[in-house]
């Protein structure tokens, strides 16, 4: 069943960035929106693509990737239900600086970039909320960059595993493939597999197909140099 402008306006109101907009403004965005229902592993856009849309996650998750010159991809953010992304290029007028790929089956609302930009130019509330959002992302990005700059390879892997477990609804379990773990740490898949194999033999964790059970949190925290 298709969605009309009013349906889209109601869905967009659930996004924290857009929740304070007026009914008229939400309807304007709703008329310029379409819905995508995507399986896991689909790219929404690639690094260096022209920018013509803004995205809102309704369900699932979307990873934001930065590609290196040697072909590796680093996960620099992950968008979940209610998150808005893809707006930076509209503001700067530059091509996409990252790629975006679904991490699981996801529903995404695509908003016309021009309509979003027109609203941003005329609505101070949206501009203020966007500044806060960008500041929060910059802070999170600085934290990730510091970890990559000052932590050695095993500490990066341990840090990501502990962080993902903290976010997970199933405590003790992390659902992630070795390839995805490599993308989150800026390492090769072979390097990640070596550390996981060593820690499995030590009895610190158990690995399965796309799933990791953390057993010895004290030992894993010790790898990062943080015993707390």
Secondary structure, 3 states (H helix, E strand, C coil): CCCCHHHHHHHHCCCCCCCCCCHHHHHHHHHCEEEEEECCCCEEECCCCCCCEEEEEEECEEEEEEECCCCCEEEEEEEECCCEECCHHHHHCCCCCCEEEECCCEEEEEEEHHHHHHHHHHCHHHHHHHHHHHHHHHHHHHHHHHHHHHCCHHHHHHHHHHHHHHHCCCCCEEECCHHHHHHHHCCCHHHHHHHHHHHHHCCCEEEECCEEEECCHHHHHHHCCCCC
